[in-house]
Amino acid sequence: MMGITTKKHTLATLAQTHRAGIEPQRLIENRTVYACQMAELSVYDTFEAAERVRLHAGELLYCGMMTGRKIMHSKNNDATLFLPHESFVVAPGEYVDIDFPDASQSQPTTCMTLEIPRDTLRKVCDQLNQVSQRPKALGEWQADETSLHLMHTEATQQLLERIVASYVAKEADCDLVLNFGVNELVARLLRQQGRDFLLRCMQQDPQQSALVQVLSYIEEHLTVPLDIEKLAKIACMSRTKLYQQFKNSLGCSPAEYHQQRRLENACEHIRRGHSITTVSYELGYANPSHFTRRFHQQYGMTPSEFATQAGLR
């Protein structure tokens, strides 16, 4: 495909290009709507510090930070720092109150959102149920309409960049990019929700099902190399069936899942102020350089950049 999407454009650079093409009507949450097809793509710019700005979600609202940071307050008043390379999903009918601690006219805070209709969620669920059936004990794929905050992968970041870039550049095929992109994004979201459900099952009852038992074992052995034969024995499955169960339920192999959970734990350790060298050895990496390479592959930034972004350096 020709145009801006053939190049590497970060959400930060896209925010600059977007702002160059608009005339703000307000300083706080100035909204630009780019698309109203199968999902509504909007970009919000805030040019001055503000507190407790309310955002309602009529449908499921997927938010991605482009520049700056926000503090999101849920209905129960939990405060969550929201940074670039993270996703925040607001459930249909819910709301969040937002603080903009750093926004200014010289350094605006910019966020993109996709409002995704329930029909779109149902269609993607139906497709997953046809091509990627989960074990009977887990039930069919369905959208969990609860709010969600996560640090997403580099692949998801590139997907968001591709969607926004096609509209900022006014590409002829931007509606097709949105159509395909939203389907992929929803599938990723559903798999994340399914994985979170399995992790909750693991905490409540590690013996609930064969797959949950395997996940429980992995969780207890994140710092050591993965033993596939051991996992197959725990699940009472062949290696082939075990891989198929992981692919259908989690969208990845056991080794990929093991790596994801190690790096998610690494993020939590870094957020708590642990040194990067300490984290790398605690989680079983050969050395900090190896850890940094893996972290960058997963999240598109180094552990040091992540720590700086989180305000820890």
Backbone bond lengths (Angstrom), bond angles and torsions (degrees), N, CA, C in turn:
res aa  C-N    CA-C-N  psi(-1)  N-CA   C-N-CA  omega(-1)  CA-C   N-CA-C  phi
1 M - - - 1.458 - - 1.518 108.89 -
2 M 1.322 117.48 134.37 1.446 121.99 -178.30 1.512 109.66 -82.76
3 G 1.353 116.26 161.68 1.459 119.89 172.57 1.506 112.47 107.74
4 I 1.315 114.36 -160.98 1.448 121.13 -171.23 1.527 112.63 -64.30
5 T 1.330 118.27 -27.24 1.455 120.21 -176.65 1.523 112.75 -74.80
6 T 1.349 118.17 -8.54 1.452 119.59 176.77 1.526 110.84 -80.42
7 K 1.334 117.97 -10.31 1.442 122.25 -179.56 1.516 109.87 -108.28
8 K 1.332 115.44 169.82 1.451 120.44 176.64 1.519 108.23 -89.73
9 H 1.325 116.51 108.04 1.455 122.17 177.20 1.514 108.28 -120.94
10 T 1.305 116.69 119.98 1.444 119.73 176.97 1.523 109.50 -78.56
11 L 1.328 115.97 163.52 1.455 118.96 176.88 1.525 110.88 -62.63
12 A 1.331 117.59 -29.60 1.464 120.31 178.28 1.527 111.13 -66.23
13 T 1.336 117.41 -44.98 1.467 119.12 179.05 1.521 110.94 -69.83
14 L 1.322 117.02 -33.97 1.468 120.28 176.92 1.528 110.69 -65.64
15 A 1.329 117.07 -35.11 1.467 120.48 177.41 1.525 110.26 -62.01
16 Q 1.336 116.86 -40.28 1.457 120.46 178.59 1.533 111.10 -65.07
17 T 1.328 116.13 -44.43 1.468 120.20 178.56 1.523 110.67 -62.93
18 H 1.315 116.74 -42.91 1.463 121.67 178.03 1.526 111.58 -59.79
19 R 1.330 117.75 -47.50 1.466 120.87 -176.67 1.517 112.00 -66.48
20 A 1.339 116.10 -28.12 1.467 119.36 178.68 1.523 111.66 -68.13
21 G 1.323 116.69 -19.68 1.464 120.16 -176.21 1.518 114.66 -104.26
22 I 1.347 118.52 8.22 1.461 120.24 -178.64 1.520 110.77 -125.34
23 E 1.310 115.95 161.25 1.458 123.81 173.14 1.517 106.88 -117.65
24 P 1.350 117.54 102.42 1.462 119.79 -175.16 1.529 113.20 -58.07
25 Q 1.323 115.30 138.50 1.456 121.62 177.60 1.523 111.90 -98.69
26 R 1.334 116.16 -15.74 1.455 120.94 179.47 1.514 108.24 -151.67
27 L 1.333 116.49 158.62 1.457 120.75 -176.45 1.518 112.95 -88.27
28 I 1.336 117.14 -23.54 1.463 121.09 -178.27 1.516 110.12 -114.28
29 E 1.323 116.94 122.37 1.461 123.97 -179.58 1.524 111.71 51.91
30 N 1.329 115.77 53.46 1.467 120.72 173.51 1.525 108.05 -71.15
31 R 1.316 116.71 117.56 1.461 121.20 -171.40 1.526 112.20 -101.09
32 T 1.344 114.67 131.58 1.457 121.28 172.65 1.520 107.70 -118.72
33 V 1.336 117.31 120.72 1.461 121.93 179.63 1.518 108.54 -95.15
34 Y 1.311 116.60 122.72 1.461 121.37 -178.46 1.517 113.06 -100.74
35 A 1.317 118.24 -26.76 1.466 119.39 -174.99 1.513 110.44 -154.75
36 C 1.331 115.48 145.10 1.467 121.45 176.41 1.522 109.38 -134.64
37 Q 1.307 117.03 44.32 1.461 120.24 -178.36 1.529 108.66 -90.40
38 M 1.323 118.16 -116.65 1.463 120.29 179.77 1.528 111.71 -76.36
39 A 1.322 116.23 -10.07 1.464 122.27 173.89 1.518 106.86 -154.77
40 E 1.324 115.71 150.34 1.459 119.59 -178.34 1.521 109.56 -96.69
41 L 1.323 116.02 113.80 1.456 122.08 178.97 1.524 109.59 -93.25
42 S 1.325 116.36 122.18 1.465 121.53 178.35 1.517 109.59 -131.20
43 V 1.320 115.46 153.57 1.462 121.86 172.52 1.524 107.69 -123.97
44 Y 1.332 116.39 128.59 1.464 122.87 -179.22 1.530 109.03 -110.12
45 D 1.346 115.94 127.67 1.462 122.07 176.13 1.526 109.40 -115.21
46 T 1.323 116.49 135.99 1.461 121.21 175.93 1.525 108.32 -125.30
47 F 1.344 115.92 128.18 1.457 122.14 -170.38 1.530 113.47 -111.52
48 E 1.324 118.11 4.86 1.458 120.32 174.59 1.524 109.15 -151.30
49 A 1.317 116.24 153.68 1.458 121.10 -178.70 1.524 110.00 -62.19
50 A 1.320 116.01 142.14 1.465 120.53 -178.85 1.523 108.71 -155.68
51 E 1.331 115.46 162.06 1.461 121.43 179.56 1.516 110.75 -131.89
52 R 1.307 114.55 148.96 1.461 123.56 172.47 1.535 112.71 51.89
53 V 1.323 115.03 50.67 1.473 120.69 173.08 1.525 107.17 -88.83
54 R 1.308 117.43 122.31 1.467 120.58 -172.28 1.529 111.63 -87.87
55 L 1.327 115.24 136.76 1.458 122.49 176.13 1.519 108.61 -124.07
56 H 1.336 116.74 118.31 1.467 122.27 178.45 1.524 109.87 -95.78
57 A 1.321 115.73 148.96 1.469 121.51 176.23 1.521 108.94 -117.11
58 G 1.339 116.67 110.85 1.457 119.73 175.38 1.522 110.53 -72.21
59 E 1.341 115.29 -44.89 1.457 122.78 173.22 1.534 106.96 -114.34
60 L 1.331 116.50 -175.53 1.451 118.79 176.28 1.524 108.71 -61.87
61 L 1.336 117.13 129.49 1.461 121.93 -175.63 1.522 109.31 -116.08
62 Y 1.319 115.84 115.17 1.462 122.28 179.37 1.529 107.73 -99.31
63 C 1.323 116.82 121.77 1.466 122.01 -176.81 1.526 110.18 -115.48
64 G 1.322 115.87 139.77 1.462 121.33 174.90 1.517 109.63 -134.04
65 M 1.329 117.52 127.61 1.460 120.93 178.78 1.526 110.39 -70.66
66 M 1.337 115.45 138.99 1.460 121.27 176.77 1.526 110.77 -107.10
67 T 1.344 116.89 -49.11 1.466 121.49 175.05 1.521 109.08 -143.18
68 G 1.328 115.41 151.74 1.461 120.29 176.82 1.518 112.54 79.60
69 R 1.321 114.81 -160.63 1.461 119.77 179.12 1.526 109.57 -147.74
70 K 1.316 114.65 157.38 1.456 122.28 176.94 1.529 108.50 -129.92
71 I 1.313 115.45 161.73 1.461 121.27 168.48 1.521 106.34 -117.96
72 M 1.327 116.13 118.63 1.461 122.27 -175.31 1.531 109.44 -99.38
73 H 1.332 115.88 128.51 1.464 121.83 178.05 1.530 108.66 -111.48
74 S 1.313 116.95 118.40 1.464 120.98 178.62 1.519 110.41 -79.34
75 K 1.338 116.76 178.46 1.467 120.84 -178.86 1.523 112.39 -60.90
76 N 1.335 117.01 -32.21 1.470 119.31 178.88 1.524 112.10 -87.73
77 N 1.368 114.44 10.18 1.469 122.74 172.41 1.521 114.09 74.94
78 D 1.332 117.68 15.03 1.458 119.70 171.98 1.530 108.77 -68.28
79 A 1.320 117.26 134.30 1.463 122.10 -179.54 1.526 109.89 -103.64
80 T 1.336 116.60 129.33 1.458 122.02 -178.13 1.515 109.38 -129.94
81 L 1.337 116.73 128.00 1.454 120.94 175.30 1.523 109.00 -74.35
82 F 1.341 116.91 129.36 1.460 122.85 -176.61 1.518 108.35 -116.40
83 L 1.353 116.00 117.85 1.454 122.88 -171.50 1.526 111.63 -122.46
84 P 1.354 117.26 163.66 1.465 119.40 172.61 1.527 111.17 -55.02
85 H 1.313 115.57 150.36 1.466 124.00 -177.70 1.526 111.33 71.84
86 E 1.341 116.42 19.74 1.448 121.54 174.11 1.521 109.48 -125.65
87 S 1.329 115.20 156.13 1.462 122.11 176.47 1.521 109.18 -115.77
88 F 1.311 115.22 144.90 1.464 120.89 173.39 1.522 106.85 -132.75
89 V 1.322 116.44 120.20 1.461 121.30 -177.55 1.524 108.59 -109.03
90 V 1.331 116.43 125.04 1.458 121.97 178.10 1.525 107.60 -103.44
91 A 1.320 117.05 125.63 1.461 121.99 -176.46 1.526 110.90 -68.52
92 P 1.332 118.01 152.91 1.469 121.52 178.35 1.527 111.55 -55.19
93 G 1.331 115.53 132.95 1.460 120.54 178.45 1.510 114.76 82.39
94 E 1.343 117.05 -4.42 1.464 120.84 -179.72 1.535 110.07 -96.96
95 Y 1.316 116.07 178.73 1.460 120.87 177.87 1.521 109.65 -149.21
96 V 1.318 115.21 161.62 1.465 122.00 171.02 1.523 107.79 -132.29
97 D 1.329 115.68 149.65 1.461 121.91 171.59 1.521 107.21 -102.60
98 I 1.334 116.59 135.31 1.463 121.13 -169.57 1.525 111.17 -121.17
99 D 1.341 115.03 134.20 1.468 121.93 170.35 1.524 108.41 -103.61
100 F 1.329 115.80 143.28 1.467 122.47 176.24 1.528 107.69 -120.50
101 P 1.336 117.75 82.70 1.474 120.00 -171.85 1.525 114.80 -70.14
102 D 1.341 117.58 -24.76 1.464 120.14 -171.55 1.526 114.22 -116.02
103 A 1.325 118.30 -2.23 1.462 120.47 -171.90 1.523 111.71 -64.99
104 S 1.325 115.99 138.05 1.460 122.41 175.96 1.522 108.18 -152.87
105 Q 1.316 117.40 169.69 1.465 119.77 -179.99 1.522 111.33 -68.72
106 S 1.326 117.15 -27.82 1.469 119.20 178.44 1.522 111.86 -82.89
107 Q 1.339 117.10 -27.32 1.466 121.64 178.22 1.528 109.45 -135.47
108 P 1.329 116.47 79.08 1.477 119.97 -178.48 1.528 111.93 -67.36
109 T 1.315 115.17 154.83 1.461 121.64 170.77 1.525 107.27 -96.32
110 T 1.313 117.11 125.40 1.463 121.48 -174.90 1.520 110.29 -127.78
111 C 1.333 115.16 136.47 1.460 122.30 -178.26 1.523 108.79 -137.34
112 M 1.341 116.46 141.11 1.459 120.00 173.04 1.522 108.62 -104.61
113 T 1.336 116.18 147.74 1.462 120.43 177.13 1.520 109.83 -132.81
114 L 1.312 114.51 150.17 1.465 121.68 171.05 1.518 107.07 -125.28
115 E 1.317 117.10 116.18 1.459 120.76 175.08 1.523 107.54 -92.37
116 I 1.336 115.58 115.87 1.465 121.67 -168.98 1.522 109.63 -111.15
117 P 1.335 118.10 117.35 1.466 121.11 -178.40 1.528 112.64 -62.74
118 R 1.327 116.11 152.68 1.469 120.82 178.39 1.521 111.76 -60.20
119 D 1.335 117.69 -33.26 1.471 120.25 178.31 1.525 111.11 -59.21
120 T 1.319 116.38 -39.56 1.457 120.16 178.36 1.517 110.74 -64.66
121 L 1.347 116.63 -42.12 1.463 120.65 177.17 1.521 111.08 -59.68
122 R 1.331 116.03 -44.90 1.471 120.14 -178.67 1.527 111.39 -63.98
123 K 1.334 116.77 -40.77 1.460 120.09 -178.98 1.522 111.21 -63.47
124 V 1.336 116.57 -43.20 1.471 119.35 179.74 1.529 110.11 -67.72
125 C 1.343 117.16 -37.59 1.472 120.16 175.44 1.524 110.60 -59.54
126 D 1.322 116.41 -44.17 1.465 120.39 179.22 1.525 111.20 -60.95
127 Q 1.330 116.37 -42.03 1.460 120.14 179.50 1.528 111.10 -64.38
128 L 1.342 116.50 -42.95 1.464 119.50 178.57 1.522 111.57 -64.10
129 N 1.330 116.87 -38.05 1.469 120.00 179.23 1.525 111.94 -65.88
130 Q 1.331 116.81 -25.34 1.466 120.42 179.20 1.522 111.93 -82.80
131 V 1.337 116.50 -39.59 1.473 119.03 -171.50 1.519 113.53 -107.38
132 S 1.327 118.29 -11.64 1.463 120.58 -174.74 1.522 109.87 -144.99
133 Q 1.326 115.92 64.77 1.460 120.61 -175.00 1.535 111.15 -68.25
134 R 1.320 114.92 135.05 1.460 120.46 177.69 1.529 109.39 -86.44
135 P 1.345 117.38 164.24 1.473 120.19 174.68 1.529 110.14 -56.62
136 K 1.338 116.91 146.00 1.465 121.21 -176.73 1.519 112.50 -55.48
137 A 1.333 116.63 -34.20 1.467 120.09 -178.12 1.520 112.24 -62.96
138 L 1.346 116.77 -22.08 1.465 120.13 -177.63 1.522 112.67 -94.91
139 G 1.326 116.75 -11.75 1.459 119.43 -179.07 1.515 112.01 78.02
140 E 1.332 116.53 -179.52 1.459 121.60 -177.97 1.531 110.42 -78.85
141 W 1.347 114.00 164.47 1.449 119.96 174.19 1.522 109.43 -66.39
142 Q 1.322 116.91 132.84 1.455 121.40 172.65 1.521 108.74 -154.80
143 A 1.327 115.53 151.11 1.457 119.91 -176.91 1.520 110.21 -72.98
144 D 1.308 115.32 131.55 1.459 122.05 175.04 1.523 106.96 -93.41
145 E 1.324 116.52 103.22 1.465 120.63 -172.99 1.531 110.58 -81.79
146 T 1.326 114.71 65.70 1.462 121.35 174.54 1.522 107.97 -128.20
147 S 1.326 115.84 155.94 1.456 119.84 179.70 1.525 109.84 -70.23
148 L 1.328 116.05 152.86 1.463 121.52 -173.18 1.513 109.19 -148.96
149 H 1.322 116.98 136.57 1.467 122.48 176.70 1.520 108.05 -129.52
150 L 1.329 116.72 126.89 1.457 118.90 -178.71 1.519 110.92 -153.59
151 M 1.313 115.24 156.16 1.456 121.63 169.90 1.521 106.66 -86.78
152 H 1.328 116.98 115.55 1.451 117.48 -173.01 1.528 112.07 -91.49
153 T 1.318 114.43 168.77 1.457 120.85 -174.50 1.523 111.29 -77.65
154 E 1.334 115.41 167.86 1.454 120.85 176.78 1.527 110.69 -62.70
155 A 1.332 117.67 -34.43 1.470 120.06 178.55 1.521 110.80 -63.41
156 T 1.333 117.79 -41.56 1.468 120.52 177.47 1.520 110.61 -66.95
157 Q 1.333 116.65 -38.91 1.466 120.30 177.74 1.525 110.47 -60.12
158 Q 1.313 117.25 -44.30 1.463 120.66 179.50 1.521 111.36 -64.85
159 L 1.324 117.13 -34.97 1.456 121.03 177.47 1.532 110.57 -63.60
160 L 1.333 116.94 -46.04 1.468 120.57 177.88 1.531 110.83 -62.40
161 E 1.321 116.30 -41.45 1.467 120.25 178.61 1.522 111.13 -61.57
162 R 1.326 116.99 -40.49 1.457 120.90 -179.25 1.530 111.11 -64.49
163 I 1.344 116.23 -42.35 1.461 120.52 -179.98 1.524 110.98 -64.10
164 V 1.334 116.60 -50.25 1.466 120.31 -177.46 1.525 110.82 -66.16
165 A 1.338 117.25 -41.65 1.457 121.01 -177.58 1.525 111.85 -60.31
166 S 1.319 117.51 -38.86 1.459 120.16 -177.11 1.529 111.76 -64.57
167 Y 1.334 117.33 -32.26 1.468 120.46 179.22 1.521 112.24 -84.43
168 V 1.327 117.33 -38.62 1.459 119.79 178.03 1.531 110.05 -62.42
169 A 1.339 116.25 -36.28 1.466 121.10 178.98 1.525 112.81 -84.15
170 K 1.356 116.93 -3.92 1.472 121.97 -179.46 1.528 111.57 55.75
171 E 1.341 116.04 45.26 1.462 120.14 178.51 1.523 111.28 -67.71
172 A 1.323 115.63 149.90 1.467 120.54 -179.15 1.526 111.39 -64.78
173 D 1.321 117.27 -31.03 1.467 121.74 -176.35 1.529 112.53 -99.69
174 C 1.332 117.73 20.55 1.472 118.93 -173.90 1.528 112.44 -63.03
175 D 1.342 118.56 -32.27 1.464 119.68 178.76 1.529 111.32 -66.96
176 L 1.338 116.51 -36.03 1.468 119.50 176.27 1.529 110.65 -67.16
177 V 1.333 116.13 -40.06 1.461 120.24 177.64 1.524 110.01 -59.99
178 L 1.338 116.48 -42.62 1.466 120.63 178.72 1.525 110.78 -64.79
179 N 1.335 116.42 -44.08 1.455 121.15 -178.47 1.529 111.56 -58.53
180 F 1.331 115.82 -52.51 1.471 119.92 179.71 1.530 110.73 -67.49
181 G 1.326 115.82 -40.45 1.455 119.93 -176.86 1.517 113.15 -64.11
182 V 1.326 116.94 -41.94 1.462 120.49 -179.29 1.526 110.21 -66.17
183 N 1.332 117.51 -41.92 1.467 119.66 177.29 1.531 111.11 -58.19
184 E 1.339 115.97 -44.71 1.465 119.45 179.55 1.520 110.75 -66.81
185 L 1.329 117.05 -40.57 1.462 120.43 -179.14 1.525 111.02 -64.32
186 V 1.329 117.11 -42.46 1.465 120.74 178.93 1.523 110.32 -64.26
187 A 1.332 117.21 -41.02 1.468 120.04 177.91 1.523 110.37 -61.29
188 R 1.328 116.89 -41.85 1.465 120.26 177.17 1.522 111.07 -63.26
189 L 1.325 115.77 -40.78 1.467 120.71 179.88 1.522 110.71 -64.59
190 L 1.324 116.95 -43.93 1.459 120.65 179.82 1.527 111.26 -63.52
191 R 1.317 117.00 -40.01 1.463 119.41 177.98 1.532 110.48 -66.39
192 Q 1.324 116.91 -37.15 1.460 119.45 176.92 1.527 110.50 -64.33
193 Q 1.338 116.64 -43.82 1.463 120.33 178.15 1.525 110.84 -63.42
194 G 1.344 116.70 -40.04 1.454 120.40 178.17 1.516 111.52 -63.95
195 R 1.326 116.17 -39.41 1.465 120.23 178.74 1.526 110.69 -67.13
196 D 1.346 116.53 -40.88 1.468 119.90 177.39 1.529 110.78 -62.49
197 F 1.339 115.94 -37.50 1.465 119.89 177.37 1.534 110.60 -62.25
198 L 1.326 116.32 -43.15 1.464 120.35 179.40 1.530 111.18 -64.36
199 L 1.322 116.39 -38.21 1.461 119.65 178.40 1.529 111.12 -66.26
200 R 1.327 117.00 -36.10 1.463 119.56 175.86 1.529 110.36 -66.71
201 C 1.339 116.04 -40.84 1.471 119.81 176.55 1.521 110.53 -60.05
202 M 1.321 115.98 -40.88 1.463 121.14 -179.28 1.524 111.10 -61.68
203 Q 1.326 116.50 -39.81 1.460 120.58 -179.90 1.525 111.83 -70.39
204 Q 1.344 115.80 -34.88 1.469 120.01 -177.47 1.526 112.03 -80.69
205 D 1.343 115.97 -41.67 1.464 120.39 -177.59 1.529 109.06 -153.67
206 P 1.334 118.17 92.63 1.467 121.57 -177.03 1.529 114.17 -60.34
207 Q 1.339 117.47 -14.81 1.465 121.04 -178.49 1.529 112.36 -102.26
208 Q 1.318 117.71 12.33 1.461 121.24 -171.83 1.524 113.24 -58.30
209 S 1.318 117.33 -42.55 1.463 121.39 179.99 1.524 108.38 -151.44
210 A 1.325 116.47 169.78 1.464 120.52 -179.01 1.519 111.14 -60.64
211 L 1.344 116.39 -43.11 1.457 119.69 -178.42 1.529 110.81 -66.56
212 V 1.321 116.90 -40.94 1.465 120.53 178.37 1.531 110.34 -63.56
213 Q 1.331 117.65 -38.67 1.466 120.52 177.33 1.527 110.87 -61.40
214 V 1.326 116.29 -40.66 1.465 120.37 178.90 1.523 110.68 -65.43
215 L 1.329 116.86 -44.37 1.463 120.20 178.97 1.528 110.89 -62.30
216 S 1.324 116.04 -38.48 1.462 120.22 178.51 1.529 110.67 -62.75
217 Y 1.322 116.65 -42.03 1.461 120.31 178.47 1.532 110.58 -63.68
218 I 1.346 116.48 -44.68 1.467 119.92 178.91 1.525 110.32 -59.23
219 E 1.340 116.04 -43.86 1.467 120.73 -177.96 1.526 111.28 -60.18
220 E 1.316 116.47 -34.60 1.463 120.73 -178.77 1.527 112.65 -82.05
221 H 1.344 117.04 -8.43 1.464 120.38 -176.11 1.530 110.86 -132.56
222 L 1.321 117.01 40.17 1.460 120.97 -178.39 1.533 112.32 -66.89
223 T 1.313 117.11 -25.61 1.467 119.99 -173.14 1.519 113.71 -88.73
224 V 1.327 117.36 -0.42 1.468 120.17 -178.18 1.526 109.55 -122.59
225 P 1.342 117.55 157.41 1.470 119.99 178.94 1.521 111.71 -57.38
226 L 1.329 115.41 148.18 1.460 121.28 -176.86 1.528 110.74 -76.28
227 D 1.318 115.91 134.70 1.460 122.67 178.30 1.530 108.14 -108.99
228 I 1.332 116.95 97.67 1.462 121.51 -175.45 1.526 111.22 -64.11
229 E 1.327 117.08 -38.86 1.465 119.57 179.77 1.525 110.83 -62.43
230 K 1.312 116.47 -38.75 1.465 121.13 177.32 1.526 110.17 -63.72
231 L 1.335 117.47 -42.48 1.465 120.99 179.50 1.525 111.11 -63.75
232 A 1.327 116.67 -42.22 1.463 120.23 179.62 1.525 110.66 -63.32
233 K 1.333 117.02 -37.75 1.461 120.75 178.88 1.527 110.83 -67.25
234 I 1.339 117.26 -41.23 1.470 121.28 178.30 1.524 110.48 -61.21
235 A 1.336 116.04 -41.74 1.466 121.11 -177.71 1.520 113.16 -81.87
236 C 1.349 117.27 -9.99 1.470 121.40 -173.93 1.521 110.53 56.06
237 M 1.328 115.98 45.84 1.457 122.63 -179.29 1.521 109.42 -132.45
238 S 1.312 115.45 160.66 1.450 120.23 169.01 1.532 108.28 -73.91
239 R 1.312 116.70 162.13 1.471 120.28 176.63 1.518 110.36 -57.49
240 T 1.345 116.17 -41.26 1.471 119.94 -178.10 1.526 111.48 -62.05
241 K 1.343 115.82 -45.65 1.462 118.90 -179.63 1.525 110.92 -67.03
242 L 1.321 117.60 -37.62 1.460 120.85 178.55 1.528 110.70 -61.35
243 Y 1.332 116.31 -45.66 1.460 120.12 178.50 1.528 110.57 -61.59
244 Q 1.344 116.69 -39.34 1.461 120.22 -179.75 1.525 110.81 -65.80
245 Q 1.329 117.56 -40.36 1.461 121.68 178.26 1.530 110.38 -61.49
246 F 1.329 116.26 -43.37 1.466 119.94 178.63 1.526 110.88 -65.11
247 K 1.330 116.03 -43.64 1.464 119.81 -178.31 1.520 110.91 -62.40
248 N 1.331 117.40 -44.07 1.453 120.87 -178.07 1.528 112.52 -70.40
249 S 1.318 117.39 -40.39 1.462 120.92 -173.63 1.518 113.69 -89.68
250 L 1.338 116.46 -32.66 1.460 119.53 -173.26 1.528 113.58 -120.76
251 G 1.315 116.48 -10.13 1.462 119.46 177.80 1.512 114.25 73.83
252 C 1.327 118.01 18.71 1.463 120.90 -178.17 1.524 109.24 -155.97
253 S 1.317 116.20 173.78 1.463 121.48 177.42 1.525 109.57 -85.30
254 P 1.346 118.32 165.79 1.467 119.90 175.33 1.528 113.00 -56.51
255 A 1.329 116.61 -40.18 1.468 119.71 -179.53 1.529 111.17 -65.38
256 E 1.330 116.40 -41.46 1.468 119.72 178.56 1.521 111.02 -64.80
257 Y 1.336 116.73 -40.05 1.464 120.42 178.13 1.528 110.43 -63.81
258 H 1.329 116.83 -44.14 1.455 122.39 178.22 1.532 110.43 -56.43
259 Q 1.326 115.69 -44.42 1.466 120.31 179.25 1.523 111.38 -65.12
260 Q 1.328 116.80 -42.79 1.466 120.94 179.51 1.524 111.08 -59.25
261 R 1.328 116.61 -45.71 1.462 120.05 -177.42 1.533 111.36 -68.43
262 R 1.317 117.42 -35.15 1.469 119.41 176.01 1.529 110.16 -61.13
263 L 1.330 116.18 -44.63 1.460 119.82 -176.45 1.528 111.60 -73.22
264 E 1.325 117.11 -32.77 1.465 119.19 175.15 1.528 110.26 -64.83
265 N 1.333 116.27 -39.86 1.457 119.91 174.75 1.522 111.09 -64.26
266 A 1.321 116.35 -36.88 1.462 120.38 177.69 1.523 110.87 -60.80
267 C 1.319 116.69 -42.38 1.473 120.61 178.34 1.519 110.88 -59.29
268 E 1.318 116.14 -43.44 1.463 119.91 -179.54 1.522 111.31 -64.50
269 H 1.328 116.81 -40.98 1.472 120.32 178.31 1.527 110.98 -63.79
270 I 1.335 116.33 -42.58 1.471 120.21 -179.77 1.525 110.32 -65.43
271 R 1.340 116.60 -41.31 1.472 119.99 177.63 1.530 111.21 -59.94
272 R 1.328 116.52 -30.84 1.465 119.68 -179.57 1.536 112.02 -83.28
273 G 1.332 116.06 3.44 1.457 119.74 174.28 1.506 115.73 94.63
274 H 1.336 118.68 7.49 1.460 120.93 178.83 1.532 109.88 -71.17
275 S 1.310 116.74 147.00 1.464 120.05 179.41 1.520 110.03 -70.12
276 I 1.324 116.10 152.26 1.462 121.01 -177.94 1.528 110.75 -64.97
277 T 1.320 117.41 -38.78 1.464 120.66 177.91 1.522 110.73 -62.09
278 T 1.325 116.22 -44.98 1.467 120.15 179.29 1.519 111.12 -62.10
279 V 1.319 116.80 -44.28 1.466 121.48 -179.12 1.526 110.14 -61.73
280 S 1.325 117.37 -43.47 1.468 120.55 -176.70 1.524 111.01 -60.18
281 Y 1.325 117.21 -42.82 1.463 119.78 -178.88 1.528 111.54 -76.95
282 E 1.330 117.57 -36.09 1.464 120.51 178.70 1.521 111.78 -60.73
283 L 1.332 117.01 -33.42 1.457 121.20 -177.84 1.522 113.22 -95.48
284 G 1.323 116.52 9.99 1.457 120.00 169.83 1.504 116.59 86.33
285 Y 1.335 118.69 14.90 1.465 120.13 176.97 1.526 109.78 -78.43
286 A 1.329 116.12 150.47 1.459 120.69 -175.01 1.524 111.51 -62.51
287 N 1.328 116.25 -37.52 1.462 121.49 179.81 1.526 108.63 -164.55
288 P 1.328 118.36 167.75 1.469 120.41 -178.96 1.522 114.05 -59.42
289 S 1.333 117.60 -31.70 1.472 120.38 179.65 1.530 110.75 -65.54
290 H 1.339 115.49 -43.68 1.467 120.27 177.15 1.529 110.17 -61.44
291 F 1.313 117.08 -44.34 1.462 122.01 177.94 1.523 110.93 -60.08
292 T 1.321 116.95 -43.97 1.472 120.98 -179.10 1.513 111.40 -62.56
293 R 1.352 117.31 -41.36 1.465 120.55 178.71 1.528 110.73 -62.12
294 R 1.319 116.74 -46.41 1.467 120.84 -179.90 1.532 111.07 -62.93
295 F 1.319 116.21 -43.01 1.462 121.15 -179.18 1.531 110.24 -61.95
296 H 1.325 115.83 -43.24 1.474 120.28 -179.84 1.526 111.26 -66.01
297 Q 1.324 117.13 -38.73 1.466 120.24 177.66 1.522 111.39 -61.51
298 Q 1.335 116.40 -37.72 1.456 120.81 -176.87 1.525 112.32 -78.03
299 Y 1.352 116.43 -44.10 1.459 119.87 -169.17 1.533 114.97 -115.57
300 G 1.326 117.34 -4.14 1.459 118.65 177.74 1.513 114.07 75.01
301 M 1.325 117.82 15.15 1.461 122.93 176.56 1.517 108.19 -151.52
302 T 1.325 116.08 160.93 1.454 119.91 178.48 1.527 109.69 -82.92
303 P 1.345 117.99 162.36 1.465 119.43 175.00 1.530 112.65 -57.48
304 S 1.338 116.97 -35.78 1.469 120.36 178.20 1.520 111.02 -64.82
305 E 1.333 116.87 -42.11 1.467 120.28 177.99 1.520 110.84 -64.99
306 F 1.324 116.33 -37.73 1.466 119.98 177.29 1.529 110.98 -63.56
307 A 1.338 116.44 -43.47 1.458 120.34 179.48 1.523 111.19 -63.50
308 T 1.340 116.57 -40.64 1.461 120.40 178.04 1.515 111.26 -64.26
309 Q 1.320 115.96 -44.44 1.472 121.16 179.78 1.513 111.60 -60.32
310 A 1.341 116.32 -37.08 1.464 121.14 -179.19 1.523 111.95 -79.92
311 G 1.356 117.11 2.62 1.455 120.93 178.12 1.499 114.45 77.23
312 L 1.355 116.58 23.93 1.458 120.75 -177.75 1.530 111.60 -97.19
313 R 1.349 116.47 -2.59 1.485 119.86 179.70 1.516 108.89 -137.89
